[in-house]
Amino acid sequence: MRSVVGPTISQKAGVFYISNDEEDALRSYELAKKMYPDFTIVLTNLANTEDKIAATNIDPDLGDFEKGYAIIILVPG
């Protein structure tokens, strides 16, 4: 799986969507849940340090973002 912000993805996960708008991110989060019902979908706030660290563990390029929201898809297991 390729990242939307770069080619590096570690673990069994990837970035589905990035947005600066919370409502837009929530809509995309709901869409991802419908598209990938068997996967774990996580909405992260990149302004929150803990969320940003978790997101950066999935895609290191997300460390460059100071704000915004990223929707992460995790493969179960």
N, C-alpha and C positions, 0 to 999 in steps of 0.2 A: 504494500500500500504506500502511495506517495503522499506526502504532506502538502497542504495547500500553500505553505510558506517555504517549503524546501524539500529536498529529497530524503532527508534523514528521519527515519521513524524507528524508535527502539521499542522493544517489548511487543506485545500483541495488541497494539492500539494505534489510533490515528486521529488526526484532527478532521472533523467533519465541516466545521464552519467557524469563522471569526467575524465579530461585529463590534462596533463601538456603541451600538444602540441596544439597550436591554430588551425592549419589546421585540425587536427583530431577532435577537438571539433566542428569546423564549419561543417565538414561532418556529425557528429552525430546530430548536430542541425538540419540540413536539413532532415536527416532521421526521427528525432522525429516529425518534422512538417508534413511529409508525413504519418507517422504512427498514429498520433493523430491530425487530421485536425480540430477537434471541440474544442481542448484545446488550451490554451495560452502557447507557448513555449518561454522560456527566456534563453539566453546564458549569464552567469555571469562570470566576471573576478575576481577570488578570491584574486588577488593582489590589486584590487580596493576596498577601504574601504566601500563605499556605496553598491557596489555589494555584498561584503562579508557579510555585515549586513543583506541585503535582503535574501541572501542564508541561513544564519544562522537562520533566522526566520522560514524558511521552514524545515531545518534539522540542529539541533544544532551541530552535529558532523562536519559540514563543517567549524566551527570555528577553528578547528585544522590545516587547510590548510593555508599555507602562500602564495602559488602561485597556478596557474592552472586555469582551467575553469570548470564550472559546468553547465549542462543543466537541467533546472527546468521545470517541467510540472505543470501548474496550471489549476484547474477545473474552468470553467467559472461560474459566478453567485455567 
